[in-house]
């Protein structure tokens, strides 16, 4: 009972600390989001959606309520070394949640518009509209300090992937960051987005990210999220993708490090003939907690979705996977598949997995499943008997397990980037 009261008190103090008059943009949308957050409060132990992820406890332990609202400024020069050189010609960079004109550079492609969200909202406040029932998405809707708007015009195929990189300077002070990304692809458009977070320093960082993506008829969207922060990052990312008729979406969520990471991926299939692929990979060690929640909502017939998430847990780390598939009554001829596979590398590592199907249509093909096991000792012994050192043999077996996700990445450059990060981690971290 005391934990519930403590959670409610912290939520109330946080709400009382928020002064929306300090924000100039989209005040109506912010007020609506704050009202929703006030009603929801921060999730406690009895919250079904966060029952395995004590995020409120982690936040209240590391931050005072006022510290969750205002972020410390970051040193751009000190963070420059974290930039991805291969993508710096088409990169949007945020430093402690604030758009950096100095570090950002956008390639001028015809039909592709990239602009600060504050400027876009000044023309259309609906771009900042809040939807959903997650408390952290509501908090983000009230407090977002900066963001980006990307629009790809009809029949435009963006030639270069767009990098959105979130840099956190946690060397001298705690930081709270609330960022918003809005992407709109018109008919027959195509775009690839790489999102990466990087942290320098060992002070606590709390980040909420809200991403709203619309993929119009016959459009293609490829989305790569790479989370690799060795510091004290608590991050909640809410990503909502809405697909129209005959559109295609590929998402890849690669989580290699962080203190506590929560990814909410929501796919609304609102058009007939859509195709959707979702891949996830989470490698945890120490006391890291990674929680992936996915929802695929089939609202129209003749669509296909395929989901594969894999995890490796070592040390005292924890993995959580909850995947929901909804098939609405008139979404006939739907094919939907979901798989979650995990390997525990220590006796103290844990995983909680819950695949779910809710089907109201009768002419569908749907399946889900999950597995949890340990490394194959016989295979490890076999490799060692062939003269391969134990650490190398272990890394080879683990790479074979995660390789299915890496090989699914269509872009060669991004695949090589992820492959390098994962290989380095497997050889050093396990």
Helices and strands as residue ranges (DSSP letters): H 2-17, G 20-22, H 27-40, G 48-50, H 55-62, G 65-68, H 76-79, G 80-82, G 85-90, E 91-95, E 98-99, E 112-116, H 117-123, G 125-128, H 135-143, E 146-152, E 162-170, E 175-185, E 190-201, E 205-215, E 220-228, E 233-243, E 248-257, E 260-269, E 275-284, E 289-298, E 304-313, E 318-327, E 335-344, E 350-359, E 365-373, H 377-385, H 390-407, H 412-429
